């Protein structure tokens, strides 16, 4: 097995991988939705035996981060019986320290393409715990749709996400949408003036200590570049848009939300707000962007800083962000109190609440 992406390398198992993979599989946070942690020494020995014996056609393979050479995950295809039918499941697991970098979507997309184009498979599934919102979002990004529930041995209920080869990769436009080739300009209020000497980004609310960034400090944070589809509640969609900025998860390296903080209210210039669950903001393609289409973000598109949340209708991707308020309870934002849906999932056509 050999699959390469821009940042990752999926290869055959080697005996030297066993220790790193055993640490991943024994981490209770990593395996929370995968049956819980394995015993580290037992899984290390099992992996070493697998490496000596050779791997099966359907198996998990180590994922190597190209920039470091480290083994950071275990991904691949497994045979599963689901409701009396033989299925091929796309499976991935990553070490905690690389969460939030978009690796799950990157490698899942590559394995999907390998399965359909190289293996000749015509269907893939993922078995996802109904509480595992992050994995459900990754499944949606690679084209999978929720098909049904199934009860696994032991009585655990799992959601079955499925993708057929004939739907890949063209099933990218949600119901009721039309494609556009240029990003439309839509916003509430005038375009604010930007003064880098006075501009700041405030992280406050239910946090251990409030944090305020200057614009230079925001620019100094680690960045990612994403290519993603976006969908507006007014009915347009644009494919393969390019954004660059600070991953939302990076902010949590600088501010500590309290345990009860489950929601975020995004504050923008002129009093505009929008609300999102904290878990949705921690998805691996959510960022605070200051570049668009490999150029500095134009003011009409949200310069100096805008939120990008591709898995929600685009009004949730607020322009001219100035503050992030961490909250215990959800509080509707500007458009949400005026009748827009609280969640805004384009694949469910969650446009309006009334």
Secondary structure by P-SEA (a helix, b strand, c coil): cccccccbbbbcccccaaaaaaaaaacccccccccccccaaaaaaaaaaaaaaccccbbbbbbbccccccccbbbbbbbbbcccbbbbbbbbbbcccccccaaaaaaaaaaaaaaccccccccccccccccaaaaaaaaaaaccccccccccccbbbbbbbbccccccccccccccbbbbcbbbbbbcccbbbbbccccbbbbbccccbbbbbcaaaaaaccbbbbbbbbbbccbbbbcccccccccaaaaaacccccccccbbbbbbccccbbbbbcccccccccccccccccccccccccccbbbbbcccccccccccccbbbbbcbbbbcccccccccccccccccccccc
